[in-house]
Amino acid sequence: MRTVYLGTSDFAVTVLRRLAESEHRPLAVVTRPDRPRGRGRRVAPPPVAVAARELGIELVQPESVNADDAREAIAALEPEAVVICAFGAFIREPLLSSHPMLNVHPSLLPRWRGAAPIERAIEAGDTETGVTIMRPTMEMDAGPICLQRAEPIHHPDDDYGSLSARLAALGGDLLVEALDTGPEFHEQPADGVTIAPKIEAADRVLDPAAEAAFLERRVRALTPHIGAFVLLPSGERLGVRRAAVSHTPPPPPSEFAVTEDGRLLFGCVDGALDLVEVQPAGGRPMDAAAYLRGHGAALALS
């Protein structure tokens, strides 16, 4: 089948590589423009652009995929299907209705419509998520479904990195299956709709007013791509890469304590969070014992 692929992120790279191996290898890849990235804010291409060049697939990077020139470039290829995965921008009319479209969404729709379905599923403590192949509409992630498959979330082992890798592989396989078999679409159920809003700056903070179990899930939901943090007494951020709920007598909420066996605890409303692996500002990830040897004074422990 003649396809054009729209994607941007690392997740979308995995799906693109699977599609390129199939009989539905894209005629072109459409992705977002190069942007400043990282701490140095150097202009760099999105991951899908790098992958498309490696695969030798024609690359298109319009300022807006909905602009006339982008729509004309897609139409000139006469695709039988436009496939979308983690593109990061809304597809609007008239492009939306110009071609048959399939979207790879990493959740069991209608649960977790929106920008951060993997993070929100982990954070909420869901025991499973999955991938849905659906037809995009003007309402976010509300279009009809043709295929859906579940994937367990392993507690407490899964973080965003491990779960997203499995979901991306599943998404690639499910997309190829949909293109191979052309399954029928059906409308999403009206019940069970939840929204997965974009991760904002406030979502990264480990708020001591929250329960320890929720904070532990938040750490996993944001590791390794975004990162959660606690605020030190100095106001400096201390990144948290791995954490666990502690059953040791806790310090007061927002305060830190070191146990007799050298564990670093952070007090929260119902107990304590064991900060297993941390990352000082500008530093590398390290276990708590290594951090305490070099930075313990920053915690102002009594």
PyMOL commands that set and color helices and strands:
alter all, ss='L'
color gray80, all
select helices_A, chain A and resi 10-21+47-55+68-76+95-98+117-124+160-181+201-204+212-221+288-299
alter helices_A, ss='H'
color red, helices_A
select strands_A, chain A and resi 3-7+26-30+35-37+42-44+58-60+81-85+101-105+113-114+128-134+145-152+195-196+228-231+237-246+256-258+264-268+271-280+286-287
alter strands_A, ss='S'
color yellow, strands_A
deselect
rebuild
show_as cartoon
